[in-house]
Amino acid sequence: QNAKISNKEIRALLYNIACCHSRMGQQELALGALQQCVDAGFKDADTIQRDPDLSSLKSSPKFAQILERTKAKNPLDWILSGFNPE
């Protein structure tokens, strides 16, 4: 039988993959999984910031960008947040 995996389960899987890679010192793989998790709809910035499993990623500029995406109300807000037309 084909079991459907919910989007919530996919987000949880990707988040846990990010945590595992982070704990193993595989920063790029961890950031990639975390990015995919956020792309899949994970929006809990507080959890990401406080999770000790992700602490090795906090010095990365990419981590800050991913975290900023979780706070965006509109999916394009994270792109436009640095745009200054003046």
TORMARTI-629760 format. One line per 10 residues: number of its first residue (from 1); for each residue x, y, z of N, C-alpha, C. Coordinates in Angstrom, 2 decimals, decimal comma. Example, Ala and Ser with C-alpha at 12.3 -4.5 7.8 and 13.67 -1.06 7.14 Angstrom:
residues 2
1) 13,19/-5,69/7,80/12,30/-4,50/7,80/13,20/-3,30/7,80 | 12,85/-2,25/7,08/13,67/-1,06/7,14/12,90/0,03/7,87;
END
This chain:
residues 86
1) 0,83/-1,19/0,00/0,00/0,00/0,00/0,87/1,25/0,00 | 0,36/2,27/-0,64/1,06/3,54/-0,67/0,58/4,42/0,48 | 1,45/4,67/1,41/1,12/5,55/2,54/1,49/6,97/2,17 | 0,58/7,86/2,44/0,85/9,28/2,19/1,58/9,86/3,39 | 2,60/10,64/3,12/3,32/11,34/4,18/2,81/12,77/4,18 | 2,38/13,23/5,33/1,85/14,59/5,42/2,97/15,61/5,36 | 2,60/16,84/5,02/3,57/17,93/4,98/4,18/18,15/6,37 | 3,38/17,98/7,41/3,88/18,12/8,78/4,95/17,08/9,07 | 4,74/15,85/8,61/5,73/14,79/8,81/7,00/15,07/8,01 | 6,85/15,61/6,82/8,01/15,96/6,00/8,83/17,04/6,70;
11) 8,14/18,06/7,23/8,85/19,13/7,97/9,60/18,57/9,17 | 8,95/17,67/9,92/9,59/17,07/11,09/10,81/16,25/10,68 | 10,68/15,49/9,60/11,79/14,69/9,10/12,97/15,58/8,70 | 12,70/16,62/7,94/13,76/17,53/7,49/14,42/18,25/8,66 | 13,61/18,65/9,63/14,15/19,33/10,82/15,09/18,39/11,58 | 14,66/17,14/11,76/15,50/16,18/12,47/16,76/15,82/11,70 | 16,67/15,79/10,38/17,86/15,57/9,55/18,83/16,74/9,75 | 18,31/17,96/9,77/19,15/19,13/10,00/19,86/19,03/11,36 | 19,12/18,63/12,37/19,70/18,49/13,71/20,81/17,44/13,72 | 20,56/16,30/13,09/21,56/15,23/13,04/22,83/15,68/12,34;
21) 22,69/16,30/11,17/23,86/16,78/10,44/24,62/17,84/11,25 | 23,89/18,71/11,90/24,52/19,74/12,71/25,36/19,12/13,83 | 24,79/18,15/14,51/25,49/17,48/15,62/26,71/16,70/15,13 | 26,69/16,26/13,87/27,83/15,53/13,31/28,86/16,47/12,69 | 28,60/17,79/12,78/29,55/18,76/12,24/29,45/18,96/10,74 | 28,38/18,50/10,15/28,17/18,62/8,70/27,29/19,84/8,43 | 27,91/21,01/8,53/27,18/22,27/8,52/26,40/22,50/7,22 | 27,02/22,27/6,09/26,33/22,53/4,82/25,13/21,61/4,63 | 25,28/20,34/4,99/24,15/19,42/4,88/23,04/19,81/5,85 | 23,43/20,24/7,05/22,45/20,68/8,05/21,69/21,90/7,56;
31) 22,41/22,87/7,02/21,77/24,08/6,52/20,85/23,77/5,34 | 21,26/22,85/4,50/20,42/22,46/3,36/19,11/21,82/3,82 | 19,20/20,93/4,80/17,99/20,29/5,32/17,11/21,30/6,03 | 17,72/22,21/6,79/16,94/23,24/7,48/16,25/24,16/6,47 | 16,94/24,50/5,40/16,35/25,32/4,34/15,15/24,60/3,72 | 15,29/23,32/3,45/14,19/22,54/2,87/13,02/22,48/3,85 | 13,33/22,37/5,13/12,29/22,33/6,16/11,47/23,63/6,15 | 12,17/24,76/6,10/11,49/26,06/6,05/10,73/26,22/4,74 | 11,33/25,78/3,65/10,64/25,83/2,35/9,35/25,00/2,38 | 9,34/23,95/3,19/8,15/23,09/3,31/7,10/23,68/4,25;
41) 7,45/24,84/4,87/6,45/25,53/5,67/6,72/25,64/7,15 | 7,87/25,18/7,62/8,20/25,30/9,05/8,44/26,76/9,38 | 7,74/27,30/10,38/7,81/28,73/10,67/8,14/29,05/12,12 | 8,61/28,07/12,89/8,86/28,28/14,31/10,29/28,76/14,56 | 10,49/30,07/14,40/11,82/30,67/14,56/12,36/30,46/15,97 | 11,51/30,52/16,98/11,96/30,34/18,36/12,57/28,95/18,57 | 11,94/27,94/18,03/12,47/26,58/18,16/13,83/26,48/17,50 | 13,95/27,03/16,31/15,23/26,98/15,59/16,31/27,71/16,39 | 15,99/28,87/16,93/16,97/29,66/17,69/17,39/28,97/18,98 | 16,47/28,29/19,65/16,76/27,72/20,96/17,26/26,28/20,92;
51) 17,14/25,61/19,80/17,48/24,19/19,74/19,00/24,00/19,85 | 19,48/23,35/20,92/20,92/23,15/21,06/21,51/22,27/19,96 | 20,69/21,45/19,33/21,18/20,61/18,24/21,61/21,44/17,03 | 21,10/22,65/16,92/21,44/23,51/15,78/22,47/24,59/16,16 | 22,99/24,53/17,36/23,88/25,59/17,84/25,13/25,76/16,97 | 25,60/24,69/16,35/26,80/24,81/15,51/26,56/25,62/14,24 | 25,30/25,88/13,93/24,95/26,61/12,70/24,80/28,10/12,92 | 24,70/28,52/14,16/24,32/29,90/14,46/25,29/30,95/13,97 | 26,55/30,60/13,74/27,52/31,58/13,25/27,47/31,74/11,73 | 26,69/30,93/11,08/26,61/30,97/9,62/25,65/32,05/9,14;
61) 26,07/32,86/8,17/25,15/33,84/7,57/23,92/33,16/6,95 | 24,11/31,96/6,42/22,98/31,24/5,82/21,94/30,87/6,89 | 22,40/30,56/8,11/21,48/30,27/9,21/20,61/31,49/9,49 | 21,23/32,66/9,52/20,47/33,90/9,75/19,44/34,14/8,66 | 19,81/33,85/7,42/18,88/34,01/6,30/17,71/33,04/6,42 | 18,00/31,81/6,79/16,93/30,82/6,95/16,00/31,24/8,08 | 16,59/31,69/9,18/15,80/32,14/10,32/14,91/33,31/9,94 | 15,42/34,22/9,15/14,65/35,38/8,70/13,47/34,93/7,85 | 13,66/33,90/7,06/12,56/33,39/6,22/11,41/32,87/7,06 | 11,70/32,32/8,24/10,63/31,80/9,08/9,75/32,91/9,61;
71) 10,29/34,12/9,66/9,55/35,26/10,22/8,75/36,01/9,16 | 8,97/35,71/7,89/8,31/36,42/6,81/6,82/36,09/6,78 | 6,00/37,12/6,68/4,55/36,94/6,57/4,18/36,51/5,16 | 4,83/37,10/4,21/4,62/36,80/2,80/5,86/36,06/2,32 | 5,73/35,00/1,54/6,90/34,26/1,08/7,96/35,11/0,40 | 7,58/36,24/-0,17/8,55/37,09/-0,84/9,18/38,13/0,10 | 8,66/38,26/1,32/9,19/39,25/2,26/10,67/39,07/2,51 | 11,14/37,83/2,60/12,55/37,60/2,88/13,43/38,08/1,73 | 12,91/38,04/0,52/13,67/38,54/-0,64/13,71/40,06/-0,61 | 12,56/40,66/-0,33/12,43/42,10/-0,39/12,95/42,80/0,86;
81) 13,21/42,06/1,94/13,59/42,69/3,21/14,88/43,50/3,10 | 15,79/43,10/2,22/17,03/43,84/2,06/16,99/44,85/0,93 | 15,86/44,93/0,27/15,75/45,83/-0,89/15,43/47,24/-0,44 | 16,26/48,17/-0,84/16,05/49,58/-0,51/16,10/50,36/-1,81 | 14,94/50,84/-2,31/14,91/51,51/-3,59/15,55/52,90/-3,61 | 15,87/53,42/-2,45/16,44/54,79/-2,40/17,91/54,80/-2,64;
END
